[in-house]
Amino acid sequence: KKDSSAAFSVNVCARYLGIGIANLINIFNPSAIIINSGDFKDLPSLISGAEKVALGRAFPSLTSELEIIRVTSDDTTTLSGMAYNLCDRIFDINCPDNIIE
């Protein structure tokens, strides 16, 4: 049975998520947007709706080569990636903002 209130809430959430993604595209002009859809695997309409809104609101010249990639990662994988990037940035001699000089 379809719950119209729940469907409305998902559509509103997808709209706002899509607006946020479009803003990121318009500001940073990334080559890829990576979305961890693991928490929403049972709700694919949320992510697909957000993608549709984002592509509709972002500047077309910025989306022609853009890749939107869905990944599924758990908390441990996410934290490991963050730690790796932090350590890489801290100890990278070529990074102008590194902590250790």
Secondary structure as GFF3:
##gff-version 3
##sequence-region A 1 101
A	DSSP	alpha_helix	4	28	.	.	.	ID=ss1
A	DSSP	beta_strand	32	36	.	.	.	ID=ss2
A	DSSP	three_ten_helix	38	40	.	.	.	ID=ss3
A	DSSP	alpha_helix	44	57	.	.	.	ID=ss4
A	DSSP	alpha_helix	60	63	.	.	.	ID=ss5
A	DSSP	beta_strand	67	71	.	.	.	ID=ss6
A	DSSP	alpha_helix	75	91	.	.	.	ID=ss7
###
